[in-house]
Amino acid sequence: MQLLVSAINMDETIEALNGGADILDVKNPKEGSLGANFPWIIREISDYVDGNSIVSTTIGDVPYKPGTVALAALGSAYSGSNYVKVGLHGPSNYDEALEVMSAVTRAVKSFDESIMVVSCGYADAYRTGSVKPVDIPRVARDSGCDLAMMDTYIKDGKRLTDHQTRDQLESFVDESHSYGLKVALAGSVNESDIPLLEDINCDIMGVRGCVCTDGDRNNGTIDSSLVHMLKDKI
């Protein structure tokens, strides 16, 4: 299982990589769960990494506006991303999510077929009216994505496993794998979740808060020693 660490700037990037992160994720927590960072920050980080690590970027908790989202995805790809992650907040069902993700994959893959597209649903979608997480693997498959992901939208202390049972998470992973997709799971996961994620064959564990000072995803900063300790447990 690979470790994805979400950084907001160059200083955090260096800490995450020094700690052994497999995937460097660029996001902006001020704009939400999968808040988008600025193109110039993505480019700065991508240039620094210089192909020696995977750079993932989030393009936001997006609305049901396929054209707008496709443009954001292309901007992320152009700025140096290896993975483009889309948080399906606005789409309320399979059809709307499929329309958004089909536009994204077309925009990204026509620019560079090697860039991986990630379709992300929310474990707490029942609280936001977003597309159900159970639909995400099929959305990812049918739109030509490479990864299916589940995160949490509302960051109020509740975790991935507060919203989804082990059986639900395992089903999400198994269905995605049956379609040839990789799977990433996030949502305030931490060291205690490693045995579960490994047991259900999750491919990527996504973190931020648990590797930040004081465990604070918003006001803390990434600490390489915390990343290293977590990585060492995987």
Salt bridges, closest charged atoms under 4 A:
GLU12 OE1 - ARG208 NH1 2.78
ASP22 OD2 - LYS231 NZ 2.61
ASP25 OD2 - LYS85 NZ 3.19
ASP47 OD1 - ARG43 NH1 3.45
ASP124 OD2 - ARG127 NH2 3.51
ASP135 OD1 - ARG138 NH2 3.86
ASP142 OD1 - ARG141 NE 2.69
ASP146 OD2 - LYS109 NZ 2.87
ASP151 OD1 - LYS155 NZ 3.00
ASP156 OD2 - ARG127 NH1 3.09
GLU191 OE2 - LYS233 NZ 3.92
ASP193 OD2 - ARG159 NH1 2.71
ASP199 OD2 - ARG166 NH2 2.39
ASP203 OD2 - HIS177 NE2 2.75
